[in-house]
Structures are given as C-alpha cells and as structure tokens.
Amino acid sequence: MSTLAHVFEAAGLATVALGSVRKQIEEAAPPRGLWCDFPLGRPLGKPGDAAFQTRVLEHAFSLLNATEPVFEEFAEKISDENNEALSCPMPLRTNKDLHPALDEVRGLRPAYDRAIAKYGNRAATGRVISVDEIEEALATLISVAEGTPWKEAGIPGGATSRVVQDIRGFYEVAALGLSDHIPSAWAGTNWFYDETLGGDVVLKARAAIRDSGEERQYWYYMAPVDR
C-alpha cells in the first residue's frame, strides 16, 4: 500500500498510508504515512469500537493537509498475544459416515451463517472458493494428507495457500458465531491450527507436499511460519 501511494500521488490523488509494521512503512516512505502499532490484520485497531476507529481515521485524514512528506505515529497502542487461542464449544458429530473434518465443517456452517449475518463477510471465503465449496476443497486436502500427489488431488485452481486461506477464513468466522466476544487478532488462527480437525488436515497436507520434494512456494504459505 505504501508503494502504491507513490503511484496514486503521481496521478494527482492524495493518499494516506496506514501501516502496522513500522520498518515497512518507513522504508517505503509514502508521501503521508501513519504508523499504527496494532496487531496485523487490524488496520483500524479495535473491532467493533467505532469511537476508536474514528480517532484513527481522523488522525489519518488530518495528514492530507501536509504539503511535505510526513510520517506520524498514532498515539494509542494495542498489544496482542500471539499465543492466545479461542475457547469455544465445537458442534457434535452428526454423520459418522463422513470424514471427521468434513463432518466438522458441516457442523460449523450454522455458526458461520450467524457470524456473517452479524459481522459481515470480513475475513471469510471468496479468494478461490465460496462457502458452499469449503467441504469439497477440504476433501482434496484430506486426499493429499492421505497420500495423493497434490497436483492430482483436484485442489481448486491448484492454489494451495489461497484455498487454505478460504478454509481458515470459514473457520475463523464460524468461531465468531460460537463465541460471545471478538477475539484477539491471532486467537482465531491459533484455534484453527491447534484445536480443529480442519486445521490438522491442512498441516498434514502441507507436510505431505513438503516431504514430497515440491518447491517451497507450493506448501510454505499454507500455515504460519511457526507451524
């Protein structure tokens, strides 16, 4: 975004770049930059806190008055514990004939729909697959985890990391429908990989692709680097 700001400014469009990584925004040196010390993925700070988000936007828009390049720091900081995980009730098995992870996905769908109705489609599916295709996509990863070469498994678009983003997005939104609060930025991700059957499938599929000798680009971004 900071790099694109230079392009837009050259075309006559005033910009303000918000960034959560100080070094990144400083090195890109946008014409107007605001560093917000917030968890990644939450550029306006606290979810559901309109007053806080308004303060961030007001500070950002105030930089439009600058006639020279400017870099400022938002006054308030938000800390986030990367090791926090969600604690929410999981649906019971309903179809013993299905792979447990697929049964889990079906069981989570009502919670997903509740969260979408309440919060909107903020971090859900749509990069490669729709919510109705989550089960089928997860089935392809199950086959990879069980030994099918990933290029023969029918992963939608052959896009392993993007498909995983859609699956993870489904789970994280469903978690909002299961819990009674908005979790910290990494809690949903940690819950997906550490506590769910779907996350376990993703990690096993990733390991299978890696161990088959495939290039790093095909498996590395299926999970955070510490997994």
C-alpha positions in Angstrom: 0.0 0.0 0.0 2.8 2.4 0.8 4.4 1.7 -2.5 1.2 2.2 -4.4 0.7 5.5 -2.6 3.6 7.0 -4.8 1.8 5.8 -7.9 -1.5 7.4 -6.9 0.2 10.6 -5.9 1.9 10.9 -9.2 -1.5 10.6 -10.9 -2.8 13.5 -8.7 -4.6 11.5 -6.0 -3.8 12.4 -2.4 -3.1 9.4 -0.2 -2.5 8.4 3.4 -0.9 5.0 4.1 -1.6 3.2 7.3 0.8 0.6 8.4 1.2 -1.8 11.3 4.9 -2.6 10.7 7.0 0.5 11.3 10.1 -0.6 9.4 8.0 -1.5 6.4 6.2 1.9 6.2 9.4 3.8 6.9 11.3 2.1 4.1 8.5 2.5 1.6 8.3 6.2 2.6 4.8 7.1 1.4 4.1 10.8 1.0 1.8 10.6 4.0 2.2 7.7 6.4 0.6 6.9 9.7 2.1 4.0 11.8 -0.4 2.3 14.0 1.0 -0.1 16.5 -1.8 -2.6 16.1 -1.8 -6.4 15.5 -1.5 -7.3 11.8 -4.9 -7.6 10.1 -6.5 -4.9 12.2 -5.5 -1.7 10.5 -8.1 0.4 12.4 -7.5 -1.1 15.8 -10.3 -2.5 17.9 -13.1 -4.4 16.2 -16.5 -3.1 17.0 -15.1 0.0 18.6 -16.4 2.8 16.4 -15.0 5.6 18.6 -11.5 4.2 18.5 -11.7 3.6 14.7 -12.9 7.1 14.2 -9.9 8.5 16.1 -7.6 6.5 13.8 -9.3 7.8 10.7 -9.4 11.4 11.9 -5.6 11.3 12.5 -5.1 9.7 9.1 -7.2 12.3 7.3 -5.5 15.1 9.1 -2.3 14.2 7.3 -3.9 15.3 4.0 -3.2 18.9 5.0 0.5 18.3 4.9 2.4 19.9 2.0 5.6 18.0 2.6 6.2 14.3 3.1 5.1 13.4 6.6 5.3 10.3 8.9 3.5 10.2 12.2 2.7 7.6 14.9 -0.8 7.0 16.2 -0.8 7.8 19.9 -2.6 4.6 21.2 -1.1 1.1 21.0 -2.8 -2.2 21.0 -1.0 -5.3 22.3 -1.9 -8.8 21.1 -0.7 -12.1 22.4 0.2 -14.4 19.6 -0.1 -17.5 21.7 -3.8 -16.8 22.7 -6.3 -19.3 21.3 -10.0 -19.3 21.3 -12.0 -21.4 23.6 -15.4 -22.2 22.1 -17.8 -25.1 22.0 -17.5 -27.3 18.9 -20.5 -28.9 17.3 -21.1 -32.6 18.0 -20.5 -35.2 15.2 -23.7 -35.8 13.3 -22.6 -38.0 10.4 -20.4 -40.9 11.3 -20.0 -41.9 7.6 -18.2 -38.6 6.8 -14.5 -37.9 7.4 -14.5 -36.2 10.8 -13.1 -33.0 9.4 -15.9 -32.8 6.8 -18.5 -33.5 9.5 -16.9 -30.7 11.5 -17.3 -28.3 8.6 -21.0 -29.2 8.2 -21.5 -28.7 11.9 -19.9 -25.3 11.8 -22.0 -23.9 9.0 -24.8 -22.6 11.2 -22.3 -20.7 13.3 -20.7 -19.3 10.2 -24.0 -18.1 8.9 -24.8 -16.4 12.2 -21.5 -14.6 12.3 -21.9 -13.4 8.7 -25.3 -12.0 9.5 -23.9 -10.2 12.5 -20.5 -9.0 11.3 -20.5 -9.4 7.6 -18.0 -11.2 5.3 -14.8 -9.6 6.6 -12.3 -12.5 6.7 -14.2 -15.4 5.2 -14.2 -17.1 1.9 -14.1 -15.9 -1.7 -10.4 -15.8 -2.7 -10.7 -19.1 -4.7 -13.8 -20.8 -3.4 -17.2 -19.9 -2.0 -18.5 -21.1 1.4 -20.5 -23.8 -0.3 -17.3 -25.2 -1.7 -15.4 -25.4 1.6 -16.3 -29.1 2.2 -15.2 -30.2 -1.3 -11.9 -28.2 -1.1 -11.1 -29.7 2.3 -11.7 -33.1 0.9 -9.0 -32.5 -1.6 -6.6 -31.7 1.2 -7.6 -34.8 3.0 -6.6 -36.9 0.0 -3.3 -35.1 -0.1 -2.7 -35.8 3.5 -3.5 -39.5 2.9 -1.0 -39.8 0.0 -2.5 -38.4 -3.2 0.0 -36.2 -5.0 -1.3 -32.6 -4.6 -1.3 -31.9 -8.3 -3.6 -34.9 -8.8 -5.9 -34.1 -5.9 -8.1 -31.5 -7.6 -7.3 -28.6 -5.3 -9.3 -25.7 -6.8 -7.1 -23.7 -9.1 -4.1 -25.6 -7.9 -3.8 -22.7 -5.4 -2.9 -24.4 -2.1 -2.3 -21.4 0.0 -5.3 -19.4 -1.2 -7.6 -22.4 -0.7 -6.3 -22.8 2.8 -7.0 -19.0 3.4 -10.6 -19.6 2.4 -10.9 -22.6 4.6 -9.3 -20.9 7.5 -11.5 -17.8 7.0 -14.6 -20.0 7.1 -13.4 -21.5 10.5 -12.5 -18.1 12.0 -15.8 -16.6 11.1 -17.6 -19.6 12.4 -15.7 -19.1 15.6 -17.3 -15.7 16.0 -20.6 -17.4 15.8 -19.6 -19.8 18.6 -18.1 -17.3 21.0 -19.6 -14.4 22.8 -16.8 -11.9 22.0 -14.5 -10.8 19.3 -11.1 -12.5 19.9 -7.6 -11.0 19.7 -6.1 -10.9 16.2 -4.3 -14.3 16.3 -6.7 -16.2 18.5 -8.8 -17.5 15.6 -5.7 -18.6 13.7 -4.2 -20.4 16.6 -7.6 -22.1 17.3 -7.8 -23.2 13.7 -4.4 -24.9 13.6 -4.3 -26.1 17.2 -7.8 -27.1 18.0 -9.8 -28.1 14.9 -9.8 -31.1 12.7 -9.7 -28.9 9.6 -6.5 -27.2 10.8 -5.0 -30.6 11.4 -5.8 -31.7 7.9 -4.2 -28.6 6.5 -1.0 -29.1 8.5 -0.8 -32.8 7.4 -1.4 -31.9 3.7 1.3 -29.2 4.0 3.8 -31.7 5.4 2.9 -34.2 2.7 3.6 -31.7 -0.1 6.8 -30.5 1.6 8.0 -34.1 2.1 7.3 -35.0 -1.5 10.1 -32.6 -2.5 7.8 -29.9 -4.1 9.1 -26.4 -4.3 8.6 -24.2 -1.2 6.1 -21.9 -2.9 3.5 -24.8 -3.1 3.4 -25.6 0.6 5.1 -22.9 2.7 2.3 -20.4 2.9 -0.4 -23.0 3.9 0.3 -22.2 7.5 2.2 -19.6 9.6 6.0 -20.0 9.7 6.0 -21.3 13.2 3.8 -24.3 12.4 
